[in-house]
Amino acid sequence: MATNRKLGRTTDIRLAMLKSGLTDLIWHEKIETTEARAKELKAMADSIISLAVKEKDNFETVDAKVIKAKLDSKGNKVTELVKSKNGKEYLKVVKEETTEKRQKDMPTRLNARRKMMKMLNKVKDEKGNNIDLPSKLFNEIAPKYEARVGGYTRIIKKGPRKGDSAEVVILELV
């Protein structure tokens, strides 16, 4: 009977811990953890990467209208003086309309993206900008593994931890 490891935690804490570990593994592509946690994370990581490999090319490119603020040579927004109905003057930002090519996910890829977002936490970089981990999975990680059939992660044993003698391993993407 196949069951998952309890890892000495209640369900909600265990799921949050595994979600954090999987997020760190996808973001850094290598983490150091205990052997039991690594075995649980390995199964989750392999399933999410195989989902990304399967759906990586399932999109169409569409033209989208984008309305942006017009910028001057210094990168500041261009404003114009406008008079309101009651006679007061105020500055209004000048906007320009352009078209951009964007990727539109097909339904199965959109479903895969939602599954990934359910399994991963949101991540911010050093500057505070949001990082899109499903896009990283589709655009960076999946092309590396498209020729592989499975086994996207490996566990390297490091030895016992000093404090509690727990077996420490390095879990990394191959």
PyMOL commands that place a pseudoatom at each C-alpha (Angstrom):
pseudoatom trace, name=CA, resn=MET, resi=1, chain=A, elem=C, hetatm=0, pos=[0.000, 0.000, 0.000]
pseudoatom trace, name=CA, resn=ALA, resi=2, chain=A, elem=C, hetatm=0, pos=[1.574, 3.274, -1.128]
pseudoatom trace, name=CA, resn=THR, resi=3, chain=A, elem=C, hetatm=0, pos=[1.375, 6.065, 1.434]
pseudoatom trace, name=CA, resn=ASN, resi=4, chain=A, elem=C, hetatm=0, pos=[3.310, 9.224, 1.998]
pseudoatom trace, name=CA, resn=ARG, resi=5, chain=A, elem=C, hetatm=0, pos=[5.692, 9.839, 4.861]
pseudoatom trace, name=CA, resn=LYS, resi=6, chain=A, elem=C, hetatm=0, pos=[4.309, 11.690, 7.873]
pseudoatom trace, name=CA, resn=LEU, resi=7, chain=A, elem=C, hetatm=0, pos=[7.704, 13.266, 8.728]
pseudoatom trace, name=CA, resn=GLY, resi=8, chain=A, elem=C, hetatm=0, pos=[6.617, 13.765, 12.339]
pseudoatom trace, name=CA, resn=ARG, resi=9, chain=A, elem=C, hetatm=0, pos=[4.335, 16.688, 11.436]
pseudoatom trace, name=CA, resn=THR, resi=10, chain=A, elem=C, hetatm=0, pos=[0.621, 17.343, 11.285]
pseudoatom trace, name=CA, resn=THR, resi=11, chain=A, elem=C, hetatm=0, pos=[-0.913, 17.427, 7.818]
pseudoatom trace, name=CA, resn=ASP, resi=12, chain=A, elem=C, hetatm=0, pos=[-1.046, 21.196, 7.334]
pseudoatom trace, name=CA, resn=ILE, resi=13, chain=A, elem=C, hetatm=0, pos=[2.503, 21.761, 8.611]
pseudoatom trace, name=CA, resn=ARG, resi=14, chain=A, elem=C, hetatm=0, pos=[3.845, 18.862, 6.533]
pseudoatom trace, name=CA, resn=LEU, resi=15, chain=A, elem=C, hetatm=0, pos=[2.202, 20.122, 3.338]
pseudoatom trace, name=CA, resn=ALA, resi=16, chain=A, elem=C, hetatm=0, pos=[3.483, 23.660, 3.943]
pseudoatom trace, name=CA, resn=MET, resi=17, chain=A, elem=C, hetatm=0, pos=[6.998, 22.311, 4.564]
pseudoatom trace, name=CA, resn=LEU, resi=18, chain=A, elem=C, hetatm=0, pos=[6.947, 20.242, 1.360]
pseudoatom trace, name=CA, resn=LYS, resi=19, chain=A, elem=C, hetatm=0, pos=[5.555, 23.180, -0.625]
pseudoatom trace, name=CA, resn=SER, resi=20, chain=A, elem=C, hetatm=0, pos=[8.409, 25.397, 0.634]
pseudoatom trace, name=CA, resn=GLY, resi=21, chain=A, elem=C, hetatm=0, pos=[10.977, 22.718, -0.129]
pseudoatom trace, name=CA, resn=LEU, resi=22, chain=A, elem=C, hetatm=0, pos=[9.649, 22.218, -3.660]
pseudoatom trace, name=CA, resn=THR, resi=23, chain=A, elem=C, hetatm=0, pos=[9.643, 25.974, -4.263]
pseudoatom trace, name=CA, resn=ASP, resi=24, chain=A, elem=C, hetatm=0, pos=[13.266, 26.240, -3.100]
pseudoatom trace, name=CA, resn=LEU, resi=25, chain=A, elem=C, hetatm=0, pos=[14.266, 23.288, -5.269]
pseudoatom trace, name=CA, resn=ILE, resi=26, chain=A, elem=C, hetatm=0, pos=[12.715, 24.809, -8.406]
pseudoatom trace, name=CA, resn=TRP, resi=27, chain=A, elem=C, hetatm=0, pos=[14.092, 28.292, -7.621]
pseudoatom trace, name=CA, resn=HIS, resi=28, chain=A, elem=C, hetatm=0, pos=[17.660, 27.302, -6.624]
pseudoatom trace, name=CA, resn=GLU, resi=29, chain=A, elem=C, hetatm=0, pos=[17.776, 23.912, -8.440]
pseudoatom trace, name=CA, resn=LYS, resi=30, chain=A, elem=C, hetatm=0, pos=[19.561, 22.412, -5.412]
pseudoatom trace, name=CA, resn=ILE, resi=31, chain=A, elem=C, hetatm=0, pos=[18.695, 22.100, -1.708]
pseudoatom trace, name=CA, resn=GLU, resi=32, chain=A, elem=C, hetatm=0, pos=[20.120, 20.416, 1.371]
pseudoatom trace, name=CA, resn=THR, resi=33, chain=A, elem=C, hetatm=0, pos=[17.636, 18.533, 3.547]
pseudoatom trace, name=CA, resn=THR, resi=34, chain=A, elem=C, hetatm=0, pos=[17.088, 15.265, 5.400]
pseudoatom trace, name=CA, resn=GLU, resi=35, chain=A, elem=C, hetatm=0, pos=[16.768, 12.007, 3.522]
pseudoatom trace, name=CA, resn=ALA, resi=36, chain=A, elem=C, hetatm=0, pos=[13.073, 11.398, 4.309]
pseudoatom trace, name=CA, resn=ARG, resi=37, chain=A, elem=C, hetatm=0, pos=[12.077, 14.903, 3.189]
pseudoatom trace, name=CA, resn=ALA, resi=38, chain=A, elem=C, hetatm=0, pos=[14.207, 14.563, 0.058]
pseudoatom trace, name=CA, resn=LYS, resi=39, chain=A, elem=C, hetatm=0, pos=[12.453, 11.330, -0.924]
pseudoatom trace, name=CA, resn=GLU, resi=40, chain=A, elem=C, hetatm=0, pos=[9.051, 13.028, -0.606]
pseudoatom trace, name=CA, resn=LEU, resi=41, chain=A, elem=C, hetatm=0, pos=[10.232, 16.104, -2.505]
pseudoatom trace, name=CA, resn=LYS, resi=42, chain=A, elem=C, hetatm=0, pos=[11.772, 13.982, -5.250]
pseudoatom trace, name=CA, resn=ALA, resi=43, chain=A, elem=C, hetatm=0, pos=[8.406, 12.477, -6.151]
pseudoatom trace, name=CA, resn=MET, resi=44, chain=A, elem=C, hetatm=0, pos=[6.706, 15.889, -6.135]
pseudoatom trace, name=CA, resn=ALA, resi=45, chain=A, elem=C, hetatm=0, pos=[9.484, 17.517, -8.201]
pseudoatom trace, name=CA, resn=ASP, resi=46, chain=A, elem=C, hetatm=0, pos=[9.521, 14.735, -10.781]
pseudoatom trace, name=CA, resn=SER, resi=47, chain=A, elem=C, hetatm=0, pos=[5.753, 14.998, -11.265]
pseudoatom trace, name=CA, resn=ILE, resi=48, chain=A, elem=C, hetatm=0, pos=[5.768, 18.794, -11.630]
pseudoatom trace, name=CA, resn=ILE, resi=49, chain=A, elem=C, hetatm=0, pos=[8.706, 18.727, -14.071]
pseudoatom trace, name=CA, resn=SER, resi=50, chain=A, elem=C, hetatm=0, pos=[7.114, 15.979, -16.170]
pseudoatom trace, name=CA, resn=LEU, resi=51, chain=A, elem=C, hetatm=0, pos=[3.972, 18.111, -16.331]
pseudoatom trace, name=CA, resn=ALA, resi=52, chain=A, elem=C, hetatm=0, pos=[6.074, 21.070, -17.550]
pseudoatom trace, name=CA, resn=VAL, resi=53, chain=A, elem=C, hetatm=0, pos=[7.847, 18.915, -20.155]
pseudoatom trace, name=CA, resn=LYS, resi=54, chain=A, elem=C, hetatm=0, pos=[4.527, 17.599, -21.458]
pseudoatom trace, name=CA, resn=GLU, resi=55, chain=A, elem=C, hetatm=0, pos=[2.935, 21.064, -21.816]
pseudoatom trace, name=CA, resn=LYS, resi=56, chain=A, elem=C, hetatm=0, pos=[5.947, 23.257, -22.668]
pseudoatom trace, name=CA, resn=ASP, resi=57, chain=A, elem=C, hetatm=0, pos=[5.028, 23.885, -26.325]
pseudoatom trace, name=CA, resn=ASN, resi=58, chain=A, elem=C, hetatm=0, pos=[1.259, 23.983, -25.879]
pseudoatom trace, name=CA, resn=PHE, resi=59, chain=A, elem=C, hetatm=0, pos=[0.578, 27.694, -26.505]
pseudoatom trace, name=CA, resn=GLU, resi=60, chain=A, elem=C, hetatm=0, pos=[-0.278, 30.072, -29.322]
pseudoatom trace, name=CA, resn=THR, resi=61, chain=A, elem=C, hetatm=0, pos=[1.114, 33.527, -30.048]
pseudoatom trace, name=CA, resn=VAL, resi=62, chain=A, elem=C, hetatm=0, pos=[-1.467, 36.305, -30.256]
pseudoatom trace, name=CA, resn=ASP, resi=63, chain=A, elem=C, hetatm=0, pos=[-1.377, 40.065, -30.790]
pseudoatom trace, name=CA, resn=ALA, resi=64, chain=A, elem=C, hetatm=0, pos=[-2.551, 41.973, -27.725]
pseudoatom trace, name=CA, resn=LYS, resi=65, chain=A, elem=C, hetatm=0, pos=[-3.377, 45.667, -27.470]
pseudoatom trace, name=CA, resn=VAL, resi=66, chain=A, elem=C, hetatm=0, pos=[-1.363, 47.354, -24.750]
pseudoatom trace, name=CA, resn=ILE, resi=67, chain=A, elem=C, hetatm=0, pos=[-2.021, 50.867, -23.496]
pseudoatom trace, name=CA, resn=LYS, resi=68, chain=A, elem=C, hetatm=0, pos=[1.055, 52.318, -21.787]
pseudoatom trace, name=CA, resn=ALA, resi=69, chain=A, elem=C, hetatm=0, pos=[2.106, 55.707, -20.522]
pseudoatom trace, name=CA, resn=LYS, resi=70, chain=A, elem=C, hetatm=0, pos=[4.227, 57.601, -23.048]
pseudoatom trace, name=CA, resn=LEU, resi=71, chain=A, elem=C, hetatm=0, pos=[7.798, 58.120, -21.799]
pseudoatom trace, name=CA, resn=ASP, resi=72, chain=A, elem=C, hetatm=0, pos=[10.216, 60.924, -22.603]
pseudoatom trace, name=CA, resn=SER, resi=73, chain=A, elem=C, hetatm=0, pos=[13.943, 60.525, -23.282]
pseudoatom trace, name=CA, resn=LYS, resi=74, chain=A, elem=C, hetatm=0, pos=[14.756, 60.377, -19.540]
pseudoatom trace, name=CA, resn=GLY, resi=75, chain=A, elem=C, hetatm=0, pos=[12.181, 57.658, -18.894]
pseudoatom trace, name=CA, resn=ASN, resi=76, chain=A, elem=C, hetatm=0, pos=[9.654, 59.937, -17.153]
pseudoatom trace, name=CA, resn=LYS, resi=77, chain=A, elem=C, hetatm=0, pos=[5.936, 59.880, -17.985]
pseudoatom trace, name=CA, resn=VAL, resi=78, chain=A, elem=C, hetatm=0, pos=[4.783, 62.586, -20.410]
pseudoatom trace, name=CA, resn=THR, resi=79, chain=A, elem=C, hetatm=0, pos=[1.957, 64.734, -19.015]
pseudoatom trace, name=CA, resn=GLU, resi=80, chain=A, elem=C, hetatm=0, pos=[-0.307, 67.364, -20.496]
pseudoatom trace, name=CA, resn=LEU, resi=81, chain=A, elem=C, hetatm=0, pos=[-2.325, 70.115, -18.880]
pseudoatom trace, name=CA, resn=VAL, resi=82, chain=A, elem=C, hetatm=0, pos=[-6.077, 69.435, -19.111]
pseudoatom trace, name=CA, resn=LYS, resi=83, chain=A, elem=C, hetatm=0, pos=[-9.069, 71.495, -17.993]
pseudoatom trace, name=CA, resn=SER, resi=84, chain=A, elem=C, hetatm=0, pos=[-11.899, 69.732, -16.155]
pseudoatom trace, name=CA, resn=LYS, resi=85, chain=A, elem=C, hetatm=0, pos=[-15.646, 70.418, -16.501]
pseudoatom trace, name=CA, resn=ASN, resi=86, chain=A, elem=C, hetatm=0, pos=[-15.672, 72.705, -13.471]
pseudoatom trace, name=CA, resn=GLY, resi=87, chain=A, elem=C, hetatm=0, pos=[-12.763, 74.780, -14.810]
pseudoatom trace, name=CA, resn=LYS, resi=88, chain=A, elem=C, hetatm=0, pos=[-9.879, 73.391, -12.755]
pseudoatom trace, name=CA, resn=GLU, resi=89, chain=A, elem=C, hetatm=0, pos=[-6.632, 72.439, -14.457]
pseudoatom trace, name=CA, resn=TYR, resi=90, chain=A, elem=C, hetatm=0, pos=[-4.716, 69.233, -13.758]
pseudoatom trace, name=CA, resn=LEU, resi=91, chain=A, elem=C, hetatm=0, pos=[-1.939, 67.141, -15.283]
pseudoatom trace, name=CA, resn=LYS, resi=92, chain=A, elem=C, hetatm=0, pos=[-2.963, 64.062, -17.240]
pseudoatom trace, name=CA, resn=VAL, resi=93, chain=A, elem=C, hetatm=0, pos=[-0.582, 61.277, -18.299]
pseudoatom trace, name=CA, resn=VAL, resi=94, chain=A, elem=C, hetatm=0, pos=[-0.392, 60.833, -22.071]
pseudoatom trace, name=CA, resn=LYS, resi=95, chain=A, elem=C, hetatm=0, pos=[-1.024, 57.236, -23.089]
pseudoatom trace, name=CA, resn=GLU, resi=96, chain=A, elem=C, hetatm=0, pos=[-0.116, 55.404, -26.257]
pseudoatom trace, name=CA, resn=GLU, resi=97, chain=A, elem=C, hetatm=0, pos=[-1.613, 52.221, -27.684]
pseudoatom trace, name=CA, resn=THR, resi=98, chain=A, elem=C, hetatm=0, pos=[0.631, 49.520, -29.121]
pseudoatom trace, name=CA, resn=THR, resi=99, chain=A, elem=C, hetatm=0, pos=[0.330, 45.856, -30.003]
pseudoatom trace, name=CA, resn=GLU, resi=100, chain=A, elem=C, hetatm=0, pos=[2.559, 43.158, -28.564]
pseudoatom trace, name=CA, resn=LYS, resi=101, chain=A, elem=C, hetatm=0, pos=[3.018, 39.490, -29.349]
pseudoatom trace, name=CA, resn=ARG, resi=102, chain=A, elem=C, hetatm=0, pos=[2.104, 37.406, -26.299]
pseudoatom trace, name=CA, resn=GLN, resi=103, chain=A, elem=C, hetatm=0, pos=[1.868, 33.721, -25.513]
pseudoatom trace, name=CA, resn=LYS, resi=104, chain=A, elem=C, hetatm=0, pos=[-1.644, 32.484, -24.832]
pseudoatom trace, name=CA, resn=ASP, resi=105, chain=A, elem=C, hetatm=0, pos=[-1.809, 29.162, -23.006]
pseudoatom trace, name=CA, resn=MET, resi=106, chain=A, elem=C, hetatm=0, pos=[-3.983, 26.452, -24.451]
pseudoatom trace, name=CA, resn=PRO, resi=107, chain=A, elem=C, hetatm=0, pos=[-6.473, 24.934, -21.956]
pseudoatom trace, name=CA, resn=THR, resi=108, chain=A, elem=C, hetatm=0, pos=[-4.318, 21.959, -20.925]
pseudoatom trace, name=CA, resn=ARG, resi=109, chain=A, elem=C, hetatm=0, pos=[-1.240, 24.162, -20.390]
pseudoatom trace, name=CA, resn=LEU, resi=110, chain=A, elem=C, hetatm=0, pos=[-3.342, 26.602, -18.373]
pseudoatom trace, name=CA, resn=ASN, resi=111, chain=A, elem=C, hetatm=0, pos=[-4.520, 23.699, -16.213]
pseudoatom trace, name=CA, resn=ALA, resi=112, chain=A, elem=C, hetatm=0, pos=[-0.906, 22.571, -15.773]
pseudoatom trace, name=CA, resn=ARG, resi=113, chain=A, elem=C, hetatm=0, pos=[0.125, 26.122, -14.778]
pseudoatom trace, name=CA, resn=ARG, resi=114, chain=A, elem=C, hetatm=0, pos=[-2.637, 26.200, -12.173]
pseudoatom trace, name=CA, resn=LYS, resi=115, chain=A, elem=C, hetatm=0, pos=[-1.551, 22.832, -10.774]
pseudoatom trace, name=CA, resn=MET, resi=116, chain=A, elem=C, hetatm=0, pos=[2.018, 24.135, -10.513]
pseudoatom trace, name=CA, resn=MET, resi=117, chain=A, elem=C, hetatm=0, pos=[0.894, 27.317, -8.781]
pseudoatom trace, name=CA, resn=LYS, resi=118, chain=A, elem=C, hetatm=0, pos=[-1.023, 25.166, -6.299]
pseudoatom trace, name=CA, resn=MET, resi=119, chain=A, elem=C, hetatm=0, pos=[2.142, 23.189, -5.474]
pseudoatom trace, name=CA, resn=LEU, resi=120, chain=A, elem=C, hetatm=0, pos=[4.536, 26.180, -5.311]
pseudoatom trace, name=CA, resn=ASN, resi=121, chain=A, elem=C, hetatm=0, pos=[4.801, 29.286, -3.141]
pseudoatom trace, name=CA, resn=LYS, resi=122, chain=A, elem=C, hetatm=0, pos=[5.146, 32.789, -4.575]
pseudoatom trace, name=CA, resn=VAL, resi=123, chain=A, elem=C, hetatm=0, pos=[8.746, 33.986, -4.760]
pseudoatom trace, name=CA, resn=LYS, resi=124, chain=A, elem=C, hetatm=0, pos=[10.300, 37.466, -4.881]
pseudoatom trace, name=CA, resn=ASP, resi=125, chain=A, elem=C, hetatm=0, pos=[13.821, 38.308, -5.991]
pseudoatom trace, name=CA, resn=GLU, resi=126, chain=A, elem=C, hetatm=0, pos=[16.285, 40.617, -4.199]
pseudoatom trace, name=CA, resn=LYS, resi=127, chain=A, elem=C, hetatm=0, pos=[14.615, 43.738, -5.627]
pseudoatom trace, name=CA, resn=GLY, resi=128, chain=A, elem=C, hetatm=0, pos=[11.134, 42.658, -4.519]
pseudoatom trace, name=CA, resn=ASN, resi=129, chain=A, elem=C, hetatm=0, pos=[9.870, 41.675, -7.980]
pseudoatom trace, name=CA, resn=ASN, resi=130, chain=A, elem=C, hetatm=0, pos=[7.607, 38.618, -8.252]
pseudoatom trace, name=CA, resn=ILE, resi=131, chain=A, elem=C, hetatm=0, pos=[9.160, 35.586, -9.939]
pseudoatom trace, name=CA, resn=ASP, resi=132, chain=A, elem=C, hetatm=0, pos=[6.925, 33.412, -12.107]
pseudoatom trace, name=CA, resn=LEU, resi=133, chain=A, elem=C, hetatm=0, pos=[8.057, 29.866, -11.259]
pseudoatom trace, name=CA, resn=PRO, resi=134, chain=A, elem=C, hetatm=0, pos=[5.651, 28.115, -13.669]
pseudoatom trace, name=CA, resn=SER, resi=135, chain=A, elem=C, hetatm=0, pos=[7.220, 30.155, -16.494]
pseudoatom trace, name=CA, resn=LYS, resi=136, chain=A, elem=C, hetatm=0, pos=[10.660, 29.113, -15.275]
pseudoatom trace, name=CA, resn=LEU, resi=137, chain=A, elem=C, hetatm=0, pos=[9.510, 25.508, -15.372]
pseudoatom trace, name=CA, resn=PHE, resi=138, chain=A, elem=C, hetatm=0, pos=[8.081, 25.839, -18.905]
pseudoatom trace, name=CA, resn=ASN, resi=139, chain=A, elem=C, hetatm=0, pos=[10.845, 27.994, -20.428]
pseudoatom trace, name=CA, resn=GLU, resi=140, chain=A, elem=C, hetatm=0, pos=[14.091, 26.982, -18.666]
pseudoatom trace, name=CA, resn=ILE, resi=141, chain=A, elem=C, hetatm=0, pos=[13.744, 23.619, -16.945]
pseudoatom trace, name=CA, resn=ALA, resi=142, chain=A, elem=C, hetatm=0, pos=[11.448, 21.712, -19.352]
pseudoatom trace, name=CA, resn=PRO, resi=143, chain=A, elem=C, hetatm=0, pos=[13.645, 22.222, -22.473]
pseudoatom trace, name=CA, resn=LYS, resi=144, chain=A, elem=C, hetatm=0, pos=[16.605, 20.676, -20.599]
pseudoatom trace, name=CA, resn=TYR, resi=145, chain=A, elem=C, hetatm=0, pos=[14.626, 17.524, -19.835]
pseudoatom trace, name=CA, resn=GLU, resi=146, chain=A, elem=C, hetatm=0, pos=[12.540, 17.012, -22.983]
pseudoatom trace, name=CA, resn=ALA, resi=147, chain=A, elem=C, hetatm=0, pos=[14.690, 14.054, -24.087]
pseudoatom trace, name=CA, resn=ARG, resi=148, chain=A, elem=C, hetatm=0, pos=[14.486, 12.366, -20.643]
pseudoatom trace, name=CA, resn=VAL, resi=149, chain=A, elem=C, hetatm=0, pos=[11.658, 10.034, -19.722]
pseudoatom trace, name=CA, resn=GLY, resi=150, chain=A, elem=C, hetatm=0, pos=[11.908, 10.566, -15.966]
pseudoatom trace, name=CA, resn=GLY, resi=151, chain=A, elem=C, hetatm=0, pos=[14.379, 10.887, -13.126]
pseudoatom trace, name=CA, resn=TYR, resi=152, chain=A, elem=C, hetatm=0, pos=[14.786, 14.660, -13.182]
pseudoatom trace, name=CA, resn=THR, resi=153, chain=A, elem=C, hetatm=0, pos=[16.222, 14.830, -9.643]
pseudoatom trace, name=CA, resn=ARG, resi=154, chain=A, elem=C, hetatm=0, pos=[19.010, 13.079, -7.798]
pseudoatom trace, name=CA, resn=ILE, resi=155, chain=A, elem=C, hetatm=0, pos=[19.776, 12.533, -4.117]
pseudoatom trace, name=CA, resn=ILE, resi=156, chain=A, elem=C, hetatm=0, pos=[23.411, 12.729, -2.996]
pseudoatom trace, name=CA, resn=LYS, resi=157, chain=A, elem=C, hetatm=0, pos=[24.115, 11.541, 0.557]
pseudoatom trace, name=CA, resn=LYS, resi=158, chain=A, elem=C, hetatm=0, pos=[26.200, 13.950, 2.613]
pseudoatom trace, name=CA, resn=GLY, resi=159, chain=A, elem=C, hetatm=0, pos=[26.367, 12.210, 5.993]
pseudoatom trace, name=CA, resn=PRO, resi=160, chain=A, elem=C, hetatm=0, pos=[24.864, 12.594, 9.469]
pseudoatom trace, name=CA, resn=ARG, resi=161, chain=A, elem=C, hetatm=0, pos=[24.017, 16.037, 10.839]
pseudoatom trace, name=CA, resn=LYS, resi=162, chain=A, elem=C, hetatm=0, pos=[26.005, 17.071, 13.896]
pseudoatom trace, name=CA, resn=GLY, resi=163, chain=A, elem=C, hetatm=0, pos=[23.123, 17.999, 16.220]
pseudoatom trace, name=CA, resn=ASP, resi=164, chain=A, elem=C, hetatm=0, pos=[20.722, 15.070, 15.861]
pseudoatom trace, name=CA, resn=SER, resi=165, chain=A, elem=C, hetatm=0, pos=[22.573, 12.612, 13.584]
pseudoatom trace, name=CA, resn=ALA, resi=166, chain=A, elem=C, hetatm=0, pos=[19.838, 12.875, 10.929]
pseudoatom trace, name=CA, resn=GLU, resi=167, chain=A, elem=C, hetatm=0, pos=[21.014, 11.718, 7.497]
pseudoatom trace, name=CA, resn=VAL, resi=168, chain=A, elem=C, hetatm=0, pos=[21.557, 14.880, 5.424]
pseudoatom trace, name=CA, resn=VAL, resi=169, chain=A, elem=C, hetatm=0, pos=[21.358, 14.753, 1.628]
pseudoatom trace, name=CA, resn=ILE, resi=170, chain=A, elem=C, hetatm=0, pos=[21.569, 17.151, -1.285]
pseudoatom trace, name=CA, resn=LEU, resi=171, chain=A, elem=C, hetatm=0, pos=[18.553, 17.081, -3.590]
pseudoatom trace, name=CA, resn=GLU, resi=172, chain=A, elem=C, hetatm=0, pos=[19.290, 18.598, -6.982]
pseudoatom trace, name=CA, resn=LEU, resi=173, chain=A, elem=C, hetatm=0, pos=[17.949, 18.733, -10.498]
pseudoatom trace, name=CA, resn=VAL, resi=174, chain=A, elem=C, hetatm=0, pos=[19.987, 16.512, -12.823]
for i in range(1, 174): cmd.bond("trace and resi %d" % i, "trace and resi %d" % (i + 1))
show_as sticks, trace
zoom trace
